[in-house]
Amino acid sequence: MRKLDVKEFHRLMNPRPTVLVTSIHPETGKPNIITLAWTAPASHRPRLIAVFISTKRYSHDLIAKTKEFVLNIPGIELVDQAYACGTKSGRNVDKFTLTNLTAKPARKVKPPIIEECFAHLECKVVDQFPVGDHSMFIGKVVAAYANKGIFEQGMLKIEKVSPIQHLGERIFVTSSKEIIQAE
C-alpha cells in the first residue's frame, strides 16, 4: 500500500456531492453563495442536515448571525458557477452578479434559492458546533422541493439530472447514468 500524507485524508472520501448554499446579510439583505462539498443528512426525525463551513468564510458569519440557509443542488451544467462561488469571497464580490445565477425568494426562510439549481432544502439552524477549523451548522429542513419530474417514488431520477461531485482541486465529476440494483 502507498502511504498518504494525513493532511489529505478527506480526499479519500471524494467525490462528494457539491451544493450551493445561500445565506443573507442580516442588515443589508444582500444574498451570498458558498460552494460546499462537506454536507451530510444528520437525522430523519427531526429532519436535520449538517453543513461544515470554515470559520474564515463570509458565509460562516452570515449563517451564524441569521440562523438560516438554503442548500441548493446544482447540475453539472453549473460547474463553472460552482467553482467561482467556492473561490471568491462574498465580502468582495456579489456572486449572483459574477455568475449570472438567479436569486428567487425561498418559501420559508430569508436567504434566496438559486433558480438554476434543480432542488432546494430550506433550513433553520438549530445548533452550531466548533469542529477544528470549521463549524458544523445543524439545520432543520423546513421546506424541500425539486423541479418537476426529477424526484419520484422517493428517489432522485439520476437519468434526468447530473449532480456535481467534487473530486478535488478544480476537478469535478458527475454520476453515471447507469443504474445498478444490489441483489
C-alpha positions in Angstrom: 0.0 0.0 0.0 1.0 3.5 -0.7 1.4 5.8 2.4 -0.5 9.0 2.1 0.0 12.4 3.6 -2.5 12.5 6.5 -3.5 16.1 5.6 -5.2 14.7 2.5 -7.4 12.2 4.5 -10.6 13.8 3.3 -9.7 13.3 -0.4 -10.1 9.5 0.1 -13.8 10.2 0.6 -14.2 12.0 -2.7 -16.1 12.5 -4.9 -18.6 14.2 -2.7 -21.9 15.9 -3.6 -21.4 19.6 -4.3 -24.0 22.1 -3.3 -24.5 25.9 -3.4 -25.5 27.2 0.0 -27.2 30.6 0.1 -27.2 32.9 3.0 -28.2 36.6 3.6 -26.7 39.6 5.3 -28.8 40.4 8.4 -28.8 44.2 7.9 -28.4 44.8 4.1 -30.4 41.8 2.9 -27.6 41.1 0.3 -27.6 37.4 -0.5 -24.4 35.3 -0.8 -23.4 31.9 -2.2 -20.8 29.4 -0.9 -19.9 26.1 -2.6 -19.7 23.2 -0.2 -18.9 19.5 -0.6 -18.9 18.9 3.2 -22.5 18.3 4.0 -24.5 15.3 5.3 -28.0 14.3 6.3 -28.0 14.1 10.1 -31.4 12.9 11.2 -34.8 11.7 9.9 -36.7 12.9 13.0 -36.4 15.7 13.2 -35.3 16.4 9.6 -31.7 17.7 10.1 -28.8 18.3 7.8 -25.3 19.3 8.7 -23.1 21.7 6.7 -19.5 22.3 7.6 -18.0 25.8 6.9 -14.6 27.2 7.7 -14.7 29.8 10.4 -12.8 32.1 8.0 -15.6 32.2 5.4 -18.0 35.1 5.0 -20.9 32.7 4.7 -20.0 31.3 8.1 -20.6 34.7 9.7 -23.8 35.3 7.8 -25.3 31.9 8.8 -24.1 32.3 12.4 -26.0 35.6 12.6 -29.2 34.9 10.7 -29.6 31.2 11.6 -30.9 30.3 8.2 -29.6 28.9 4.9 -30.7 27.2 1.7 -28.9 24.2 0.3 -29.3 24.4 -3.5 -28.4 21.3 -5.5 -26.8 22.2 -8.9 -26.4 20.1 -12.0 -23.1 19.7 -13.8 -24.0 22.5 -16.2 -23.3 24.9 -13.3 -19.8 23.6 -12.6 -18.1 26.9 -13.6 -20.5 28.9 -11.4 -20.0 26.5 -8.5 -16.2 26.8 -8.8 -16.4 30.6 -8.9 -18.7 30.7 -5.8 -16.2 28.5 -4.0 -13.2 30.5 -4.8 -14.4 34.1 -4.5 -15.4 35.8 -1.3 -18.8 37.4 -0.8 -17.1 40.1 1.2 -15.6 41.4 -2.0 -18.0 40.4 -4.8 -21.7 39.8 -5.5 -21.6 36.2 -6.5 -25.1 36.3 -8.1 -23.8 39.1 -10.4 -20.5 37.3 -11.0 -22.1 34.0 -12.0 -25.3 35.2 -13.6 -27.2 33.0 -11.2 -30.8 34.0 -10.4 -31.9 34.6 -6.7 -35.6 33.8 -6.2 -37.5 34.1 -2.9 -37.5 31.0 -0.7 -40.7 29.7 0.7 -39.9 29.7 4.5 -36.5 31.4 5.0 -35.0 34.7 4.1 -31.9 33.5 2.0 -33.0 33.0 -1.6 -33.0 29.9 -3.7 -30.9 29.7 -6.8 -33.4 29.2 -9.7 -31.0 27.3 -11.9 -30.5 24.6 -9.3 -32.8 21.5 -9.6 -33.5 21.1 -5.9 -33.6 23.1 -2.7 -33.6 22.5 1.1 -34.5 25.5 3.2 -33.0 25.2 6.7 -33.2 27.0 10.0 -30.1 26.5 12.2 -30.9 24.6 15.4 -27.3 24.2 16.6 -23.7 25.1 15.8 -20.6 23.3 17.0 -16.9 24.1 16.6 -15.1 21.3 14.8 -11.5 22.2 14.4 -11.1 25.0 11.8 -14.8 24.6 10.8 -18.2 25.0 12.4 -20.8 22.4 11.9 -24.2 24.0 11.4 -27.2 21.7 12.1 -30.1 22.9 10.0 -33.7 21.8 10.4 -35.2 21.3 7.0 -38.3 23.4 6.9 -39.0 23.1 3.1 -37.8 20.7 0.4 -38.6 20.8 -3.3 -37.3 19.9 -6.7 -38.0 20.6 -10.3 -40.9 18.5 -11.7 -40.1 15.0 -12.9 -36.7 14.6 -11.2 -37.8 13.2 -7.9 -40.3 10.3 -8.0 -41.1 7.4 -5.7 -38.8 8.8 -3.0 -35.8 8.9 -5.2 -33.8 11.3 -7.4 -34.2 10.4 -11.1 -30.5 10.2 -11.8 -31.2 9.6 -15.5 -32.7 13.1 -15.7 -30.1 15.1 -13.7 -26.4 15.2 -13.4 -25.4 16.4 -9.9 -22.0 17.9 -9.4 -19.5 15.9 -7.3 -16.2 17.4 -6.2 -13.1 15.2 -6.7 -10.5 17.7 -5.6 -8.9 21.0 -6.6 -10.6 22.2 -9.9 -11.8 18.7 -10.8 -15.5 17.7 -10.7 -17.4 14.7 -11.9 -21.0 13.6 -12.2 -22.9 10.4 -11.6 -23.1 7.7 -14.1 -26.5 7.3 -15.8 -26.2 3.5 -15.3 -28.5 2.3 -12.6 -27.3 -0.8 -10.7 -29.5 -2.5 -8.2 -28.0 -4.6 -5.5 -29.3 -8.1 -5.1 
